[in-house]
Amino acid sequence: MSTKRTDDGQPEGREVFLARLADELRESSVLGVVVMGEAGAGKTTVAREVEGRSGPGAGILRISGRAVLSQVPFGGLSTYLRGMPAEALTQPAAVMRRFMYHLSGSGAPADTLPLLLIDDAHDLDEDTVALLVQLIAGRKARALILACPLPGLPQGFEELVADGLLGTMVMEPLTAGEVGEVCSSLLGGPVVSAVVHIAAHITDGNPRFLQSFINDGVASGYLRERNGVWHAASKLPPVSARLTDLVQAVLAPLSQEERDAMTLLALAEPATGNVAHSLVDQDVLRTLLDVSLVRMTANGLLVLRHPLYGAVLRGVLPAARRIGLERRVLAAMTAPARDDDEVLQRAALALDAGVAMDDDALLSAAAAANRLHDRRAALRVLDAVGSPRLRGRRLVEMAWAESTNDVGAALELVEEALAPGTEEPALQNAIILSLILMERGACSAQDMHAAADRWQHLLDGAREGGSPSKKKRENELFMTVVRHAVRRSGDTGVLEPEAVRTIAADDTVDRQTRLVAFLVLTVDLLGRGLPAEAATMAASAIELVTNDAETLPLLDVAAGLRIIALLAAGEAEQALAAFHSTHRRDPRSIFHCAVWEDVIEGTRALEEGRFSAARSRLLLASEALQTSDLLLILPWVRGLAAYAALLAGDSESAEALLELKDGARPAGSRLARSLAEVYTRSVTAALSGDPDGAATLVLLADAANGEGLPIVAAAALDQALVLGDRSVLPRLADLTASFDGRKQRLVHTYARAAAGEAAGTSPQDTGRRLLEIGEAAVASGYRPLAARCFEQAREAFEQREDSAGVRLALQRLAACTGGMDRPQGAHGIVLPAGVRLTPRESAVVKLAVKGLTNREIAERHGTSVRTVEGHLYRIFAKSGISRREDLLPFMSED
């Protein structure tokens, strides 16, 4: 849905609203509808659509208010009063007779009242309003009245609403989903989630602002297309002249006092009530709240209705006046800063206004800017830090600022900080960042161990007050955690995490050390197939994050690991909730964080069998991660995207993803690279028809298990199973026996039942058990897994010649796959999820669809007719059909 108009004049994006409006206009108990919406909401477009859908002869008269005629008697009716003598224009009766003449000639059916389509009613003169109210109240006409909250609905119309003669509707801003569809429609292609979030935040869903923002973004180069997907640059461009004019037009009705109040709030937002009250007259503030130009957030802060309002008001201020107002705002901020956002806000105001600020506060502001991934703001604040005492901390914050933009520059800065004489807290921060950057740069295990030895030496000689024995213990605990992190990142051995677990659980240990310990445990547990416990560890890490420079930079790492753990556990809904709870909607941070929504929704769609949706979301995620891969997950996401594309029948995209090279980008974390290798081998084998694909995946599983990554081994065995090797089922059951998480437990119970390992199970009992597991998988939303269960249950019942069981399994399979995309099988055959044909069965299907008889197929393959009949019987059973004609829909378009 888009708010632009298509070639046939139909406004996209307001279909639901139009349907509701049509119902209201048909309501016999009222004589019309008042539609209220801010400027740019699309009221005029909707009015035109109502007129267009009514068709000729509907009896519609258009009336439009104009600000230049708002003081002219009957100026709103000037179109219908042409040719009248000047003296008659001052006589209401004469004007009424002339307008009634037009009303009677409107062409409305005899049993229908004419419709007055009144646009911009807030700009109508009093005389026009009085005449129209008289006509509506006298049941001479119906009305569709469109108006803005500012300056509001004329009094006469308000009285009709109060009397129940007119209904009311509010044209709300576009939802985030609608904004995304508008962006795709205007840009003519898919858009990464970051662009959608930024556009929704900046324009607040106002269609006119949104269209201008998109057009200006393309013109300025802020929005760019890469690989068929639209991206945004990391820095928002200045507000364009066109958007400035639009905002100025919205604010034009304000009095000077109201505009001055808006300007002060634009500099102070988000403002506490105390700050707002000290800056703005209370009556003026109340008026601005009443007309929704100012609103209160959920946590009680006052902000302007649109971010664009603030951007424009700040942008048009003369420099000298702006400095004076910024100093006035700073003087009003007497209470301690409530959070890191306000620390950054105050630092920016102080720098703009030339007001001195404490260096420690500036460093806190830089940490807040880095949390928001606002590199320019962080570097600007850090440039003002002059204390030699804080040199190490300043270098570390500069390195954090560069870490998502230039890994090389970040490493140089952190190496400068990792020097004798740097204070101990800054050293620990530098070590943590260096560890992250080295992994991002795919450093060897040998280099990482050598670096850890050097870090140990630096910490031993650090200059820091306090008890030497206490300092030594803290350093030992910190380096214990760091060395375990080095092993997990660079080695292939299995981590022994008990020492780290003890440190994490000890609340007497330094918060930063405990936080890193929880993160190390999270990664280790993920690799060992314990994602549910890993998610708990990541949540514990998040709880240790405060607004200080030691823990705040690790919040995104902890939040991202928690999301990955929840996805691995099959808890996509919880992952989405975790994303919303920890990632802010600020456009500075959402640029780097919005990719998580695509990852989460893509993974969920894959698990639910919505393969086309999974392909689309994961392709967007893999594109976005090329510029914002904070956790080095790009290889894994790209592998998933290729797998989803394969299942969606998009072999071209699958092949293209396999061929992509990262170039100068980081190679990804060890876990991400290993998972990517699994999906790459599986997709490659499926595309090429490689008969050794499953065997290759089994070898990958052996290697991953030896490296302490059972979750990768399980993924490899699962993909071998997808390629048709059921001999891996016992191994998959053994491997996943210790796994946790809802999804992992279902995989284990499936593999155990399908392998026939349950004690004393007959094929019939196996079939029944698989049906139960399949139902549990359906209930959990894992439809492809459920389809596997039902297909193998059918085979078990068939082995026992249990026709009732076969029918039941096929019924469950049909019901399960009914809400799914049909995955693309090998050799161009499209099958229900979980069903695979052998190469010979696929060949038989192709010939049968071409119309060959069983005998002709047998001759082609040099086999007997009975053998062909057997193939067709199994094909029919697998596909849930009973006639050759029903095979046609299972053929791909290729």
Secondary structure, DSSP 8 states (H G I E B T S, - for coil): --SSB-TTS-BTT-HHHHHHHHHHHH-TTSSEEEEE--TTSSHHHHHHHHHHHH-TTS-EEEEE--GGGTTSTTGGGGGG-TT--GGGGG-HHHHHHHHHHHHHTS---TTS--EEEEESGGG--HHHHHHHHHHHHTTS-EEEEEE-TTT---HHHHHHHHTTSSEEEE-----HHHHHHHHHHHHTS-B-HHHHHHHHHHHTT-HHHHHHHHHHHHHHTSEEEETTEEEE-SS-----HHHHHHHHHHHTTS-HHHHHHHHHHHHH-SB-HHHHHHHS-HHHHHHHHHTTSEEE-TTS-EEES-HHHHHHHHHTS-HHHHHHHHHHHHHH--S--SSHHHHHHHHHHHHHHT----HHHHHHHHHHHHHTT-HHHHHHHHHT---GGGHHHHHHHHHHHHHTT-HHHHHHHHHHHSSTT--HHHHHHHHHHHHHHHHHTT--HHHHHHHHHHHHHHHHT----S-HHHHHHHHHHHHHHHHHHHHHHH--S---THHHHHHHH-TTS-HHHHHHHHHHHHHHHHHTT-HHHHHHHHHHHHHT--SSTTTGGGHHHHHHHHHHHHHHTT-HHHHHHHHHHHS---HHHHHHHTHHHHHHHHHHHHHTT-HHHHHHHHHHHHHHHHHH-TTS-HHHHHHHHHHHHHHTT-HHHHHHHHH---TTS----HHHHHHHHHHHHHHHHHHHT-TTHHHHHHHHHHHHHHTT-HHHHHHHHHHHHHTT-GGGHHHHHHHGGG--SHHHHHHHHHHHHHTT-STT--HHHHHHHHHHHHHHHHHHT-HHHHHHHHHHHHHHHHHTT-HHHHHHHHHHHHHHHTTS---B-GGGBB--TT----HHHHHHHHHHHTT--HHHHHHHHTS-HHHHHHHHHHHHHHHT--SGGGGGGGB---
